[in-house]
Amino acid sequence: MTTTAERPAPADAPLPPEAPSTRIALLRRLLGRPRTARERLWAWLGPAIVTIVGGVLRLWDLGRPHQLIFDETYYVKQGWSTVLNGYEVKRPESVPEKSVDGLFTNDGAATVYGTEPDLVVHPPVGKWVIGWGEQLFGIDDSFGWRFGVAIAGTLLIYLVGRAAWHLFRSAFLATIASVLIAVEGMAFVHSRVSILDGILTFWVVAGFVALLADRDAARRRLATLVAAQRDAGEFTGKARLGGPWLGIRPWRFVAGVCLGLACGTKWSGGFFLAAFGLLSVFWDLGARRAVGVTRYVSATFIKDAIPGAVIIVGSAAATYLASWWGWLRSSGGYGRDWADKHPAVKDTGIAPDSSLFGWVPDSLRSLWNYHLEMFDSASSITSPHAYESNPWSWMIQARPVLYFAEYPKEGEPGCTSTECAKIITSLGNVSIWWVATAALAVLLFMWALRRDWRAGAILAGLLAGWLPWFMYQERTIFTFYAVVMAPFAVLAVTYVCGLVLGSPAASAARLRVGRTVVVSYVVLAVAFFVFWWPIYTAQIVPRGFWQLHNWFPSWI
């Protein structure tokens, strides 16, 4: 089976004389060998089957435990408040903070909400997703609290498989990528714990897949247009100088909407918007160069980059703004009336009460001021935490977060040993993360020295989720922020698996060895997941069994 897409020929390479048509020759140069109908079918079916299995694992006993876990104490309550009001509200002063979780879990929502709006540090999209699950199944059902994140985590499995297909053009590798993300521990836990990072991950990968689809569609369109010009003898002079305009590219709108929803879940989605936007420009530049456009740099800037920025950034910005519709249509959201109290008359530069903002509607000036307060509030989160970690340690999973821990005694329900443990940890599947850490060197080599665009695309996703956090080390940050990197860690491992599988032109013996190594590795990754599954899902296990999983002191 073909394991990787062929690299495009150099720009000055002549068209193969044996090509049946100019268009097919250009398509092979831009996209590699065409895949058979069988390969394309299994590129859909393989990840789809894995997605169904992964979805069952994520939805099974999803309400366990019937308690608010870690940051669920914020987002589950904020999600329901957002559905009810369009914005978040504070607990009433009459309810002690320590009793709020118990009241919410056991008595429903009525007793934990006051009337005063709350200043929060994250936009509303993720809370809408959580709240809609609560609305569907009821506020007293912990299954409903987590339903939205479970659906996002399930669909993520399929999206990672599609990303792998676009990158490698191999149904086998696409299925492997889906299997690996299905058994990646951090992604699995964030499909069963109702916090925002799993939802962020879904929208980021959806945007990435949309831009990969745009890359393929744009190259097909470019090949068709240039082939027609070449066959007519018109690909000369001005026509060759810049090449054709590729028209409206709908996948860019899809990508913009998805990345706007990512930013509307957490602002860190903006790093992916920037990284993927640049990726798209470089892909277009490479395509124009490959078909022989003379001034491919300026042509890409004018015909691809500027329209792409307008479409992707514009649709992302519009989507982000629309995500605040609940707050905008309200009269009681936090800071909703700020502009009424601060007319735009002062000459204070870019502050929302500046005369420069006089033409902006009061609702948007109030929203801008709210964002400034959100940023100040988020940047002030610097209190030490037992489970905080430095970004340097994220790839090797040095300090996972213990989301939930109880230690039942013998005789208590479910405990048949002297001491038992009931645990949920954010630890990733180290058989994936450790290989992905080593794969960084491979990706850097293949991108920098072999000019493999796939290695660059995977690196862009990894680094967009990782490098920005090195600028915020004074903040209290956690390893679980790296869950948005998990799909790209899986793609990095899948890339290495493609290299191990070998070229289709290799000998039968070489191909057998490659398949054996790759399949053995995937079986090992699944075995790691099975070993940690009780610790991911709060199963009651003997205390000694839990201790078997603590390979390093920092994992406790």
C-alpha positions in Angstrom: 0.0 0.0 0.0 1.2 3.5 -0.8 2.3 5.1 2.4 3.1 8.7 1.5 2.3 11.3 -1.1 5.0 11.9 -3.7 6.8 15.2 -3.5 6.1 17.6 -6.4 8.7 17.8 -9.1 10.9 20.9 -9.2 9.4 23.9 -10.9 11.7 23.7 -14.0 11.1 20.0 -14.5 9.6 19.2 -17.9 6.2 17.6 -18.1 6.4 13.8 -18.5 6.1 13.0 -22.2 4.1 9.8 -21.3 1.4 11.8 -19.5 -2.0 11.2 -21.1 -2.8 14.9 -20.8 -1.3 18.2 -19.6 -3.8 18.4 -16.8 -3.0 15.0 -15.4 0.7 15.7 -15.6 0.2 18.9 -13.6 -2.0 17.2 -11.1 0.7 14.5 -10.5 3.2 17.3 -10.0 1.0 19.2 -7.5 -0.7 16.3 -5.7 1.2 13.2 -6.4 -0.1 9.9 -7.8 -3.9 9.7 -8.1 -5.4 7.3 -5.7 -7.8 4.5 -6.6 -11.5 4.5 -5.8 -10.8 1.7 -3.3 -8.2 3.8 -1.5 -10.5 6.8 -1.4 -13.3 4.7 0.0 -11.2 3.3 2.8 -9.9 6.7 3.6 -13.5 7.5 4.6 -14.5 4.1 6.0 -11.3 3.3 8.1 -11.5 6.5 10.2 -15.3 6.3 10.4 -15.2 2.8 11.9 -12.6 3.9 14.4 -14.7 7.0 15.2 -17.7 4.8 16.1 -15.6 2.6 18.4 -13.9 5.7 20.0 -17.3 7.3 20.4 -18.6 4.3 22.3 -15.6 4.5 24.7 -16.2 8.2 25.2 -19.9 8.0 25.8 -20.0 4.9 27.9 -20.6 5.7 31.6 -19.9 9.4 30.8 -21.7 10.6 33.9 -19.1 8.9 36.2 -18.4 10.4 38.6 -21.5 12.4 39.4 -19.4 15.3 40.7 -17.9 18.4 39.3 -14.2 17.6 38.5 -11.4 20.1 38.6 -12.4 23.2 36.3 -15.8 21.7 35.7 -16.7 23.8 38.7 -16.5 26.8 36.5 -17.5 25.7 33.0 -20.4 23.4 33.8 -22.1 26.1 35.9 -21.2 28.8 33.4 -22.5 26.7 30.5 -25.9 26.5 32.1 -25.9 30.1 33.0 -25.1 31.1 29.4 -28.0 29.0 28.1 -30.4 30.6 30.7 -29.2 34.2 30.4 -26.9 34.6 27.4 -24.1 35.4 29.9 -22.5 34.2 33.1 -23.7 35.2 36.6 -22.2 34.9 40.0 -23.3 32.8 42.9 -25.5 34.7 45.4 -23.6 36.0 48.5 -25.9 33.9 50.7 -24.4 30.7 49.3 -21.0 29.8 50.7 -18.4 29.1 48.0 -17.5 25.7 49.4 -21.1 24.5 49.2 -21.8 25.6 45.6 -20.6 22.4 43.9 -22.6 20.1 46.2 -25.7 22.2 45.7 -25.3 22.2 41.9 -24.7 18.4 41.8 -27.5 17.4 44.2 -30.1 20.1 44.1 -29.9 21.5 40.6 -29.1 25.0 39.4 -31.7 27.1 41.1 -29.8 27.7 44.3 -26.3 28.5 42.9 -27.1 31.5 40.7 -27.6 35.0 41.8 -28.5 38.0 39.7 -25.1 39.8 39.4 -23.1 39.2 36.2 -19.7 37.5 36.4 -16.4 38.6 34.9 -15.0 35.6 33.1 -11.7 35.0 31.3 -12.8 33.0 28.3 -15.2 33.7 25.4 -18.6 31.9 25.3 -18.4 29.2 22.5 -17.2 26.3 24.7 -19.7 27.2 27.4 -22.5 27.2 24.8 -21.4 23.7 23.7 -21.5 22.5 27.4 -24.8 24.3 28.1 -26.6 22.8 25.1 -25.7 19.3 26.4 -27.1 20.3 29.8 -30.2 21.6 28.1 -30.7 18.4 26.2 -30.2 15.9 29.1 -31.1 18.1 32.1 -29.1 20.0 34.6 -29.1 17.2 37.2 -27.5 14.7 34.8 -23.7 14.6 34.8 -23.9 12.8 31.4 -25.5 16.0 30.1 -22.7 18.1 31.6 -20.1 16.2 29.5 -22.1 15.3 26.4 -20.9 18.3 24.3 -17.3 17.6 24.9 -17.8 13.9 24.3 -19.3 14.6 20.9 -16.5 17.0 20.0 -13.9 14.4 21.1 -15.6 11.7 19.1 -15.7 13.8 15.9 -12.1 14.8 16.5 -11.1 11.1 15.8 -12.6 11.4 12.3 -11.1 14.8 11.6 -7.6 13.6 12.5 -8.0 10.7 10.1 -9.1 13.1 7.3 -6.1 15.3 8.1 -3.8 12.3 7.7 -5.4 11.4 4.4 -4.8 14.9 3.0 -1.2 14.8 4.2 -0.2 11.3 3.3 -2.7 10.0 0.7 -2.8 6.7 2.4 -6.0 5.1 3.8 -3.8 2.9 6.0 -2.1 5.8 7.6 -5.4 7.7 7.9 -6.8 4.8 9.9 -3.7 4.6 12.0 -3.9 8.3 12.9 -7.6 7.8 13.9 -6.7 4.9 16.1 -3.9 6.8 17.8 -6.0 9.8 18.6 -8.8 7.5 19.8 -6.4 6.0 22.4 -4.4 9.1 23.2 -5.1 9.5 26.9 -5.2 13.3 27.2 -7.6 13.6 24.3 -9.7 10.8 25.7 -10.0 12.4 29.2 -10.8 15.8 27.6 -13.7 14.0 25.8 -15.1 13.0 29.2 -14.3 16.1 31.4 -16.3 19.2 30.7 -13.7 21.9 30.3 -12.9 24.0 27.3 -9.7 22.6 26.0 -11.2 19.6 24.2 -13.7 21.8 22.4 -10.8 24.2 21.4 -9.0 21.2 20.0 -11.9 20.1 17.9 -12.3 23.5 16.2 -8.6 23.9 15.6 -8.3 20.6 13.9 -11.5 21.3 11.9 -10.0 24.5 10.6 -6.7 22.6 9.8 -8.6 20.0 7.8 -10.6 22.7 5.9 -7.4 24.4 4.8 -5.9 21.0 3.8 -9.0 20.5 1.7 -8.6 24.0 0.3 -5.0 23.2 -0.7 -6.1 20.1 -2.7 -9.1 21.9 -4.3 -6.9 25.0 -5.2 -4.2 22.8 -6.8 -6.8 20.9 -8.8 -8.2 24.2 -10.0 -4.8 25.6 -10.8 -3.8 22.5 -12.8 -7.0 22.7 -14.8 -6.6 26.4 -15.7 -2.9 26.2 -16.5 -3.4 23.0 -18.5 -6.1 24.7 -20.6 -3.7 27.7 -21.2 -0.8 25.5 -22.1 -2.8 23.3 -24.5 -4.1 26.5 -26.2 -0.5 27.9 -26.3 -1.6 30.8 -24.1 0.6 30.2 -21.0 3.1 32.8 -22.1 3.8 36.5 -21.4 1.5 38.1 -18.9 -0.5 34.9 -18.5 2.6 33.1 -17.2 3.8 36.0 -15.3 1.3 35.6 -12.5 -0.8 32.6 -13.5 -4.6 32.4 -13.2 -6.8 33.7 -10.4 -8.4 30.7 -8.6 -11.7 32.2 -7.9 -13.8 31.8 -4.7 -12.4 29.2 -2.4 -15.2 28.0 -0.1 -13.0 25.8 2.1 -11.3 29.0 3.3 -14.7 30.3 4.6 -15.1 27.0 6.4 -11.6 27.3 7.9 -12.3 30.9 9.0 -15.6 29.9 10.7 -13.9 27.0 12.5 -10.9 29.0 13.6 -13.3 31.8 14.7 -15.1 29.3 16.9 -11.7 28.2 18.2 -10.9 31.8 19.2 -14.4 32.0 20.6 -13.6 29.0 22.9 -10.2 30.2 24.0 -8.1 33.1 22.7 -5.2 30.8 22.2 -7.1 29.7 19.0 -5.7 32.9 17.5 -2.2 31.4 17.4 -3.5 28.7 15.1 -5.4 31.2 12.9 -2.1 33.0 12.3 0.0 29.8 11.8 -2.5 28.1 9.5 -3.1 31.3 7.5 0.6 31.5 6.8 0.7 27.8 5.9 -2.0 28.4 3.3 0.0 31.2 1.7 3.2 29.1 1.5 1.2 26.2 -0.1 -0.2 28.6 -2.8 3.3 29.9 -3.4 4.7 26.4 -3.9 1.8 25.5 -6.3 2.3 28.5 -8.5 6.1 27.9 -8.6 5.5 24.2 -9.5 3.3 25.0 -12.5 5.9 27.4 -13.9 4.5 30.9 -12.9 7.3 33.3 -13.4 6.6 35.8 -10.7 5.1 33.4 -8.3 5.9 35.4 -5.1 4.1 38.6 -6.1 1.4 36.6 -7.8 0.8 34.6 -4.6 0.7 37.7 -2.6 -1.8 39.5 -4.8 -4.0 36.7 -6.0 -4.0 34.3 -3.0 -2.6 35.9 0.2 -4.6 39.1 0.2 -8.0 37.5 -0.7 -7.2 34.6 1.6 -6.5 37.0 4.5 -9.8 38.8 3.8 -11.8 35.6 3.7 -10.1 33.6 6.5 -9.5 36.4 9.0 -12.8 38.2 8.0 -14.9 35.1 8.5 -13.1 34.2 11.7 -13.7 37.7 13.1 -17.3 37.7 12.1 -17.8 34.3 13.6 -16.1 35.3 16.8 -18.2 38.4 17.1 -21.4 36.4 16.5 -20.4 34.0 19.3 -21.1 36.9 21.7 -24.7 37.3 20.5 -26.1 36.2 23.9 -24.1 38.9 25.7 -24.8 41.5 23.0 -28.6 41.0 23.0 -28.7 41.1 26.8 -29.0 44.2 29.0 -27.5 42.6 32.1 -24.2 41.0 30.9 -21.0 42.0 32.7 -20.0 45.5 31.6 -22.8 45.6 29.0 -23.7 49.2 29.9 -20.0 50.3 30.2 -20.3 52.6 27.1 -23.3 54.3 28.5 -21.3 55.5 31.5 -18.1 56.2 29.4 -19.0 58.4 26.3 -16.3 58.4 23.7 -15.1 62.0 24.2 -11.6 61.6 25.7 -8.5 61.7 23.6 -6.9 58.6 25.1 -5.5 56.8 22.1 -6.9 53.3 21.6 -8.8 53.1 24.9 -12.5 52.3 24.3 -13.6 55.7 25.6 -11.3 57.5 23.1 -12.7 59.8 20.5 -11.2 57.4 18.0 -13.9 55.0 19.0 -16.7 57.6 18.6 -18.0 55.9 15.4 -18.2 52.5 17.0 -21.6 51.4 18.4 -21.8 51.5 22.2 -22.4 47.8 22.4 -19.1 47.1 20.7 -17.2 49.6 22.8 -18.6 47.9 25.9 -17.5 44.5 24.4 -14.0 45.9 23.7 -13.7 47.1 27.3 -14.9 43.8 28.6 -12.1 42.1 26.6 -9.5 44.4 28.2 -10.8 43.4 31.6 -10.7 39.7 30.6 -7.1 40.0 29.5 -6.1 41.7 32.7 -7.9 39.1 34.7 -6.4 36.2 32.8 -2.8 37.6 33.0 -3.2 38.0 36.8 -3.6 34.2 37.4 -0.2 33.7 38.9 -1.0 31.8 42.2 1.2 28.7 42.7 -0.6 25.4 42.1 0.5 21.9 42.9 0.0 20.7 39.4 1.3 23.6 37.4 4.0 22.8 34.9 6.5 24.5 32.6 5.9 24.2 28.8 9.3 22.6 28.4 7.9 19.5 30.1 4.7 19.1 28.1 5.8 16.9 25.3 7.3 14.3 27.7 4.2 14.5 29.9 6.3 15.2 33.0 3.6 16.7 35.2 0.0 15.6 34.4 -2.9 17.0 36.4 -4.8 14.9 38.9 -8.4 15.9 38.0 -10.1 13.7 40.5 -9.1 11.4 43.4 -11.0 9.5 46.0 -9.6 6.6 48.2 -12.4 4.3 49.3 -11.8 1.8 52.1 -12.6 -1.9 52.1 -16.4 -2.4 52.4 -17.3 0.8 50.7 -19.2 0.4 47.5 -17.0 -1.1 44.8 -13.9 -1.5 47.0 -12.9 -5.1 47.7 -9.3 -4.4 48.8 -7.9 -2.9 52.0 -7.5 0.4 50.2 -8.8 1.4 46.9 -8.3 4.4 44.5 -10.7 6.2 42.2 -8.7 8.4 39.9 -8.9 10.6 36.8 -5.5 11.9 35.5 -4.7 14.0 32.5 -1.7 11.9 31.6 -1.3 11.4 27.9 -0.5 8.1 26.2 3.2 8.2 26.7 3.8 5.7 23.9 2.5 8.4 21.6 3.9 11.5 23.2 7.4 10.2 23.7 7.6 9.0 20.1 6.3 12.4 19.0 9.0 14.1 21.0 11.6 12.2 19.1 9.7 12.8 15.9 10.3 16.5 16.2 13.9 16.1 15.0 12.7 14.0 12.1 10.1 16.7 11.1 12.6 19.5 11.4 15.1 17.6 9.2 12.5 16.7 6.6 11.0 20.2 6.4 14.3 22.1 6.5 16.5 19.9 4.4 14.1 17.8 2.3 11.5 20.5 1.9 8.6 18.2 2.8 5.5 20.4 3.2 3.8 17.8 5.3 6.5 18.0 8.0 6.1 21.7 8.0 2.3 21.5 8.3 2.6 19.2 11.3 5.2 21.3 12.9 3.1 24.4 12.5 0.3 22.8 14.4 2.5 21.6 17.2 4.4 24.9 17.6 1.3 27.0 17.5 -0.1 25.1 20.5 3.2 25.1 22.3 5.6 28.0 21.7 3.2 30.9 22.7 3.1 29.6 26.3 6.8 30.2 26.8 5.9 33.9 26.8 3.5 33.4 29.8 5.6 31.4 32.2 4.7 33.8 35.0 1.1 32.6 34.6 -0.2 29.5 36.3 -0.3 27.0 33.4 -0.8 23.3 33.1 0.2 20.3 31.0 -3.4 19.8 29.9 -3.2 22.9 27.7 -1.2 20.6 25.4 -4.3 18.6 24.5 -4.7 20.9 21.5 -1.2 19.6 20.4 -2.3 16.0 20.7 -3.7 15.7 17.2 -0.5 17.1 15.7 1.6 14.8 18.0 -0.4 11.9 16.5 0.2 13.2 13.0 3.9 13.5 13.8 4.0 9.8 14.9 1.9 8.9 11.8 4.5 10.6 9.6 7.3 8.5 11.2 5.1 5.4 10.7 4.9 6.3 7.0 8.7 6.4 6.8 9.0 3.1 8.6 6.5 1.5 6.2 8.8 2.5 3.3 8.3 3.3 -0.3 5.9 1.2 -2.5 8.9 0.5 -4.7 10.8 -1.3 -1.9 11.2 -5.0 -1.8 8.5 -7.2 -0.5 10.6 -8.2 2.5 11.3 -4.6 3.3 7.6 -3.8 3.2 6.7 -6.7 5.4 9.2 -5.5 8.0 7.8 -2.0 7.9 4.2 -3.2 8.3 5.1 -5.5 11.2 6.9 -2.7 13.0 4.1 -0.2 12.5 1.3 -2.6 13.4 3.2 -3.7 16.5 3.6 -0.1 17.6 -0.1 0.6 17.2 -0.9 -2.5 19.2 1.5 -1.2 21.9 -0.3 2.2 21.9 -3.6 0.5 22.3 -2.2 -1.7 25.1 -1.0 1.5 27.0 -4.5 2.9 26.7 -6.1 -0.3 28.0 -3.6 -0.2 31.0 -4.5 3.4 31.8 -8.2 3.2 31.0 -9.3 2.6 34.6 -7.3 5.6 35.7 -8.8 7.8 33.0 -12.4 6.9 33.9 -12.5 6.9 37.7 -12.9 3.1 38.1 -12.5 1.8 41.6 -9.2 -0.2 41.7 -6.9 -1.5 44.4 -4.5 1.2 45.7 -1.6 -0.9 44.5 -2.9 -1.0 40.9 -3.0 2.9 41.0 0.6 2.9 42.3 1.7 0.7 39.3 0.8 3.6 37.1 3.0 6.2 38.9 6.2 5.6 37.1 7.7 8.9 38.2 7.1 10.9 41.4 5.8 13.9 39.3 2.9 11.7 38.0 1.3 11.5 41.4 
